Amino acid sequence: MVIRLDGELYKVIAATYHAGGGQMAGVTHAKLRNLQTGTVREVRFRADDTLEDVQLERRPMQVLYRDQEATHFMDSETFEQVSIPNERLGPTAAFLQEGATVPVEFSEGRPVGVVFPDVVEVRVLETAPPTRSVGNENVWKEARLENGLSVLVPPFIAPGEWIRVEVATGTYVERARKKKEL
């Protein structure tokens, strides 16, 4: 959901409702990301506050490439190209692979963000030896992925394997099903 607050657009990242007691009304705590700057802000709304819900236009676009400043996309039908600053996309931009098609969100004709899938499949390039933390029965090891990120994986994951990673947190979910090599 995208809302307009103080004249700026914010995407709701998380929201929790806390019921009030007695004569005290309930409150909603929301974590919001500014669509222009990428900064995160926490806000508290009362039940009688009014918010403007903003509908964003979504267009499927192909990821062309990523440089130091921005990620570049192209509309496959019109060949229109747009760029979104990497700071606005945040750390999840590392999961965008060249050639992939993703929905890009537009507000008033300007690109403001990308809709990421919840889970992506990524190949493991290399792994470290397993480490055991004190008081913990689970054994994990660090793995470097093909997109440059590092995640903790179980000891049975080997280099060259595909794993599923949750995009929002960057954590290991499970081993991916076998991919057929062409």
QUIVEN-V403713 format. One line per field, one symbol per residue. psi: psi as a letter, one per 20 degrees, with the letter a starting at -180 (. if undefined). A space follows every 10 residues. Layout:
psi: ???
This chain:
psi: ppqppkjqpp pogqpqpoqr qciprrqppq pqppighiqp qpqpprhjqp qopppqpppp qpofrpahhr ppqpphgijp pqqpphhhha iihiipqpiq pqpppqpkip pirqoqqgpq pqqpgqqrqq qpqpjpippq qppprijiqp qprriipqqi qprpppghik qpgrpqqppp p.
